[in-house]
Amino acid sequence: MAGLFDLWRQEFCGDTRSDLLAGLTVAAVALPLALAFGVASASTTSLRP
């Protein structure tokens, strides 16, 4: 099990800054896109039928 943890650390640690920047970039694109789809579908906030 210790070998698996060492392998995970070797593969996935060290690129924290670039991973954070990529996550912020995706969020900056995905949120306005999701809002645009909501507006384009003419959805309402009412829960009543």
Secondary structure, 3 states (H helix, E strand, C coil): CHHHHHHHHHHHCCCHHHHHHHHHHHHHHHHHHHHHHHHHCCCCCCCCC
